[in-house]
Amino acid sequence: MPQSERVEQLTREALACVKAGKSVRAIAYLSEIIGFDPNRAQAYLNRGNTFARLGDFDAGLADYGRVIALEPNQFEGWYNRGSARVAVGQYDAAIADLTEAIRLKPNVGYAYCSRGLSHLRKAERAKALADFEKGLSLWVDMPLCYYGRGEIRLADGKHQDAIDDFSRGIKSKPTAESLTQRAAAYETIGEIQKALKDYRSALSLQPRLKTAEAGIARLTRNSQN
């Protein structure tokens, strides 16, 4: 079989494995493709994404770096490396990568959300809020932006606004963290039953989550006093 046909076959098999959740096998196929063609940026991108899904961010970051070296004007390389850096807490480097991604494609809302999260984790709340607002102005259905803005509003004591943001995010993509944050807002304004419901929902998504367990224990204890 000619090499070009073999590469195309491997690409199809790798993508099928990714869709089927067979990440380790997908990585093997993608590595074989790279062996045939070490300058194939898309193969590095796909392999980097697969490594990231497995939680192997070091390998993912290395592959994204290779994508950027091969195709520095490709949005996905910068965005995906920036997002991986957010995941491992490399916030300054993440902001630099995501800023370059935004320069290349300034109308992609989720890039602003990821950069906003980096600013938020650095306690740069004004910059974070500006990014969340910009992201939502470009694409309204982005849970990450709602969660980030809700976190800022909760810290500012704007409890109902925070609840509204968390609720929008939860409607699209519920997470244990967002449910506990909404529960905390409900608890603060005296909506105890709603708070308990959210804490319990958080535990159903992430059993033994300490913040949710503590919230339930606290509210149950208070109701008995």
C-alpha positions as a LaTeX table, in Angstrom:
\begin{tabular}{lrrr}
\hline
Residue & $x$ (\AA) & $y$ (\AA) & $z$ (\AA) \\
\hline
Met1 & 0.00 & 0.00 & 0.00 \\
Pro2 & 1.41 & 3.44 & $-0.91$ \\
Gln3 & 2.40 & 5.55 & 2.08 \\
Ser4 & $-0.21$ & 8.23 & 1.33 \\
Glu5 & $-2.99$ & 5.65 & 1.34 \\
Arg6 & $-1.68$ & 4.13 & 4.57 \\
Val7 & $-1.66$ & 7.56 & 6.22 \\
Glu8 & $-5.25$ & 8.19 & 5.16 \\
Gln9 & $-6.28$ & 4.77 & 6.47 \\
Leu10 & $-4.56$ & 5.43 & 9.79 \\
Thr11 & $-6.24$ & 8.83 & 10.01 \\
Arg12 & $-9.68$ & 7.27 & 9.57 \\
Glu13 & $-8.90$ & 4.59 & 12.14 \\
Ala14 & $-7.57$ & 7.14 & 14.62 \\
Leu15 & $-10.65$ & 9.35 & 14.33 \\
Ala16 & $-12.93$ & 6.32 & 14.71 \\
Cys17 & $-11.07$ & 5.36 & 17.89 \\
Val18 & $-11.39$ & 8.90 & 19.25 \\
Lys19 & $-15.14$ & 8.84 & 18.66 \\
Ala20 & $-15.39$ & 5.41 & 20.30 \\
Gly21 & $-13.43$ & 6.56 & 23.34 \\
Lys22 & $-10.47$ & 4.28 & 22.55 \\
Ser23 & $-7.89$ & 6.94 & 23.29 \\
Val24 & $-4.82$ & 4.74 & 23.75 \\
Arg25 & $-5.37$ & 3.06 & 20.40 \\
Ala26 & $-6.00$ & 6.43 & 18.76 \\
Ile27 & $-2.67$ & 7.69 & 20.08 \\
Ala28 & $-0.92$ & 4.66 & 18.61 \\
Tyr29 & $-2.43$ & 5.33 & 15.18 \\
Leu30 & $-1.60$ & 9.03 & 15.35 \\
Ser31 & 1.97 & 8.26 & 16.39 \\
Glu32 & 2.30 & 5.98 & 13.38 \\
Ile33 & 1.04 & 8.78 & 11.14 \\
Ile34 & 3.63 & 11.14 & 12.63 \\
Gly35 & 6.28 & 8.50 & 11.99 \\
Phe36 & 5.39 & 8.59 & 8.30 \\
Asp37 & 5.04 & 12.39 & 8.18 \\
Pro38 & 6.66 & 14.27 & 11.09 \\
Asn39 & 5.48 & 17.61 & 9.68 \\
Arg40 & 1.77 & 16.75 & 9.72 \\
Ala41 & 0.39 & 19.39 & 12.10 \\
Gln42 & $-3.13$ & 17.94 & 12.23 \\
Ala43 & $-1.82$ & 14.63 & 13.55 \\
Tyr44 & $-0.01$ & 16.41 & 16.39 \\
Leu45 & $-3.16$ & 18.41 & 17.12 \\
Asn46 & $-5.34$ & 15.30 & 17.26 \\
Arg47 & $-2.81$ & 13.43 & 19.37 \\
Gly48 & $-2.42$ & 16.41 & 21.70 \\
Asn49 & $-6.19$ & 16.58 & 22.16 \\
Thr50 & $-6.28$ & 12.87 & 22.94 \\
Phe51 & $-3.47$ & 13.16 & 25.48 \\
Ala52 & $-5.30$ & 16.08 & 27.12 \\
Arg53 & $-8.51$ & 14.06 & 27.39 \\
Leu54 & $-6.51$ & 11.37 & 29.18 \\
Gly55 & $-5.10$ & 13.97 & 31.58 \\
Asp56 & $-1.57$ & 13.69 & 30.20 \\
Phe57 & $-1.12$ & 17.42 & 29.81 \\
Asp58 & 2.68 & 17.32 & 29.51 \\
Ala59 & 2.41 & 15.18 & 26.38 \\
Gly60 & $-0.48$ & 17.28 & 25.11 \\
Leu61 & 1.45 & 20.51 & 25.60 \\
Ala62 & 4.42 & 19.07 & 23.73 \\
Asp63 & 2.20 & 18.15 & 20.77 \\
Tyr64 & 0.50 & 21.55 & 20.74 \\
Gly65 & 3.93 & 23.17 & 20.74 \\
Arg66 & 4.79 & 21.14 & 17.66 \\
Val67 & 1.56 & 22.30 & 15.97 \\
Ile68 & 2.50 & 25.92 & 16.65 \\
Ala69 & 6.02 & 25.39 & 15.32 \\
Leu70 & 4.66 & 23.89 & 12.10 \\
Glu71 & 1.68 & 26.21 & 11.62 \\
Pro72 & 2.07 & 29.35 & 13.75 \\
Asn73 & $-0.98$ & 30.97 & 12.18 \\
Gln74 & $-3.32$ & 28.14 & 13.13 \\
Phe75 & $-5.81$ & 29.18 & 15.82 \\
Glu76 & $-6.30$ & 25.68 & 17.22 \\
Gly77 & $-2.68$ & 25.18 & 18.24 \\
Trp78 & $-2.61$ & 28.35 & 20.32 \\
Tyr79 & $-6.09$ & 27.89 & 21.74 \\
Asn80 & $-5.64$ & 24.25 & 22.69 \\
Arg81 & $-2.25$ & 24.84 & 24.28 \\
Gly82 & $-3.67$ & 27.80 & 26.18 \\
Ser83 & $-6.60$ & 25.73 & 27.42 \\
Ala84 & $-4.26$ & 22.93 & 28.52 \\
Arg85 & $-2.16$ & 25.47 & 30.39 \\
Val86 & $-5.29$ & 26.71 & 32.18 \\
Ala87 & $-5.95$ & 23.13 & 33.25 \\
Val88 & $-2.50$ & 22.77 & 34.83 \\
Gly89 & $-2.48$ & 26.21 & 36.42 \\
Gln90 & 0.05 & 27.87 & 34.11 \\
Tyr91 & $-2.05$ & 31.01 & 33.95 \\
Asp92 & 0.48 & 33.55 & 32.64 \\
Ala93 & 1.51 & 31.24 & 29.81 \\
Ala94 & $-2.15$ & 30.42 & 29.15 \\
Ile95 & $-3.02$ & 34.11 & 28.84 \\
Ala96 & $-0.17$ & 34.61 & 26.34 \\
Asp97 & $-1.32$ & 31.66 & 24.21 \\
Leu98 & $-4.99$ & 32.61 & 24.32 \\
Thr99 & $-4.20$ & 36.23 & 23.47 \\
Glu100 & $-2.44$ & 35.01 & 20.33 \\
Ala101 & $-5.41$ & 32.76 & 19.54 \\
Ile102 & $-7.73$ & 35.75 & 19.90 \\
Arg103 & $-5.48$ & 37.83 & 17.64 \\
Leu104 & $-5.80$ & 35.16 & 14.96 \\
Lys105 & $-9.57$ & 34.74 & 15.40 \\
Pro106 & $-11.03$ & 37.65 & 17.39 \\
Asn107 & $-14.64$ & 36.50 & 17.06 \\
Val108 & $-14.35$ & 33.11 & 18.80 \\
Gly109 & $-16.14$ & 33.52 & 22.11 \\
Tyr110 & $-14.79$ & 30.51 & 23.97 \\
Ala111 & $-11.21$ & 31.79 & 23.68 \\
Tyr112 & $-12.22$ & 34.83 & 25.73 \\
Cys113 & $-13.85$ & 32.57 & 28.31 \\
Ser114 & $-10.71$ & 30.49 & 28.76 \\
Arg115 & $-8.54$ & 33.60 & 29.03 \\
Gly116 & $-11.05$ & 35.09 & 31.46 \\
Leu117 & $-10.73$ & 32.02 & 33.68 \\
Ser118 & $-6.95$ & 32.48 & 33.75 \\
His119 & $-7.36$ & 36.11 & 34.78 \\
Leu120 & $-9.88$ & 35.08 & 37.44 \\
Arg121 & $-7.50$ & 32.51 & 38.93 \\
Lys122 & $-4.86$ & 35.25 & 39.08 \\
Ala123 & $-7.37$ & 37.47 & 40.96 \\
Glu124 & $-7.46$ & 39.89 & 38.00 \\
Arg125 & $-11.20$ & 40.21 & 38.28 \\
Ala126 & $-11.71$ & 43.28 & 36.08 \\
Lys127 & $-9.85$ & 41.65 & 33.19 \\
Ala128 & $-11.68$ & 38.38 & 33.80 \\
Leu129 & $-15.08$ & 40.04 & 33.78 \\
Ala130 & $-14.25$ & 41.91 & 30.56 \\
Asp131 & $-13.33$ & 38.62 & 28.88 \\
Phe132 & $-16.45$ & 36.83 & 30.13 \\
Glu133 & $-18.65$ & 39.68 & 28.90 \\
Lys134 & $-16.91$ & 39.72 & 25.52 \\
Gly135 & $-17.23$ & 35.96 & 25.18 \\
Leu136 & $-20.94$ & 36.04 & 25.94 \\
Ser137 & $-21.46$ & 38.90 & 23.49 \\
Leu138 & $-20.08$ & 36.63 & 20.76 \\
Trp139 & $-21.82$ & 33.42 & 21.77 \\
Val140 & $-24.53$ & 33.33 & 24.41 \\
Asp141 & $-24.43$ & 29.61 & 25.23 \\
Met142 & $-21.09$ & 29.25 & 27.02 \\
Pro143 & $-21.28$ & 27.71 & 30.51 \\
Leu144 & $-17.66$ & 28.57 & 31.34 \\
Cys145 & $-18.33$ & 32.29 & 30.90 \\
Tyr146 & $-21.48$ & 32.12 & 33.03 \\
Tyr147 & $-19.66$ & 30.20 & 35.75 \\
Gly148 & $-16.78$ & 32.67 & 35.79 \\
Arg149 & $-19.02$ & 35.72 & 35.84 \\
Gly150 & $-21.20$ & 34.08 & 38.49 \\
Glu151 & $-18.14$ & 33.47 & 40.67 \\
Ile152 & $-17.25$ & 37.17 & 40.44 \\
Arg153 & $-20.80$ & 38.25 & 41.24 \\
Leu154 & $-20.95$ & 35.87 & 44.19 \\
Ala155 & $-17.73$ & 37.35 & 45.59 \\
Asp156 & $-19.20$ & 40.84 & 45.10 \\
Gly157 & $-22.29$ & 39.92 & 47.13 \\
Lys158 & $-24.59$ & 40.06 & 44.09 \\
His159 & $-26.23$ & 36.80 & 45.04 \\
Gln160 & $-29.26$ & 36.83 & 42.75 \\
Asp161 & $-27.15$ & 37.84 & 39.76 \\
Ala162 & $-24.73$ & 35.03 & 40.64 \\
Ile163 & $-27.62$ & 32.55 & 40.88 \\
Asp164 & $-28.88$ & 33.66 & 37.47 \\
Asp165 & $-25.45$ & 33.11 & 35.90 \\
Phe166 & $-24.89$ & 29.74 & 37.56 \\
Ser167 & $-28.38$ & 28.67 & 36.48 \\
Arg168 & $-27.67$ & 29.53 & 32.84 \\
Gly169 & $-24.46$ & 27.53 & 32.94 \\
Ile170 & $-26.01$ & 24.59 & 34.78 \\
Lys171 & $-28.81$ & 24.40 & 32.23 \\
Ser172 & $-26.24$ & 23.68 & 29.51 \\
Lys173 & $-23.52$ & 21.85 & 31.42 \\
Pro174 & $-24.04$ & 21.09 & 35.12 \\
Thr175 & $-20.89$ & 20.61 & 37.18 \\
Ala176 & $-20.40$ & 19.80 & 40.84 \\
Glu177 & $-18.48$ & 23.03 & 41.40 \\
Ser178 & $-21.16$ & 25.24 & 39.84 \\
Leu179 & $-23.90$ & 23.52 & 41.83 \\
Thr180 & $-22.04$ & 24.08 & 45.10 \\
Gln181 & $-21.48$ & 27.72 & 44.21 \\
Arg182 & $-25.16$ & 28.23 & 43.43 \\
Ala183 & $-26.00$ & 26.40 & 46.65 \\
Ala184 & $-23.79$ & 28.84 & 48.57 \\
Ala185 & $-25.63$ & 31.76 & 47.00 \\
Tyr186 & $-29.01$ & 30.23 & 47.87 \\
Glu187 & $-27.81$ & 29.57 & 51.41 \\
Thr188 & $-26.74$ & 33.20 & 51.84 \\
Ile189 & $-30.17$ & 34.55 & 50.85 \\
Gly190 & $-32.01$ & 32.00 & 53.01 \\
Glu191 & $-33.25$ & 29.66 & 50.26 \\
Ile192 & $-32.32$ & 26.61 & 52.32 \\
Gln193 & $-34.25$ & 23.92 & 50.45 \\
Lys194 & $-32.84$ & 25.07 & 47.11 \\
Ala195 & $-29.36$ & 25.09 & 48.63 \\
Leu196 & $-29.79$ & 21.55 & 49.96 \\
Lys197 & $-31.03$ & 20.36 & 46.57 \\
Asp198 & $-27.97$ & 21.82 & 44.84 \\
Tyr199 & $-25.53$ & 20.37 & 47.37 \\
Arg200 & $-27.12$ & 16.94 & 46.89 \\
Ser201 & $-27.03$ & 17.28 & 43.11 \\
Ala202 & $-23.35$ & 18.18 & 43.35 \\
Leu203 & $-22.71$ & 15.00 & 45.34 \\
Ser204 & $-24.50$ & 12.94 & 42.71 \\
Leu205 & $-22.00$ & 14.26 & 40.16 \\
Gln206 & $-18.96$ & 14.10 & 42.42 \\
Pro207 & $-19.43$ & 11.79 & 45.43 \\
Arg208 & $-17.63$ & 12.81 & 48.64 \\
Leu209 & $-17.16$ & 16.40 & 47.47 \\
Lys210 & $-16.19$ & 18.05 & 50.74 \\
Thr211 & $-17.80$ & 21.44 & 50.12 \\
Ala212 & $-21.13$ & 19.79 & 49.31 \\
Glu213 & $-20.91$ & 17.41 & 52.27 \\
Ala214 & $-20.09$ & 20.31 & 54.58 \\
Gly215 & $-22.98$ & 22.36 & 53.20 \\
Ile216 & $-25.50$ & 19.57 & 53.78 \\
Ala217 & $-24.17$ & 18.93 & 57.30 \\
Arg218 & $-24.28$ & 22.64 & 58.15 \\
Leu219 & $-27.81$ & 23.20 & 56.87 \\
Thr220 & $-29.12$ & 20.00 & 58.44 \\
Arg221 & $-27.55$ & 20.92 & 61.79 \\
Asn222 & $-28.97$ & 24.45 & 61.66 \\
Ser223 & $-32.47$ & 23.16 & 60.89 \\
Gln224 & $-32.35$ & 20.97 & 63.98 \\
Asn225 & $-31.36$ & 23.81 & 66.32 \\
\hline
\end{tabular}
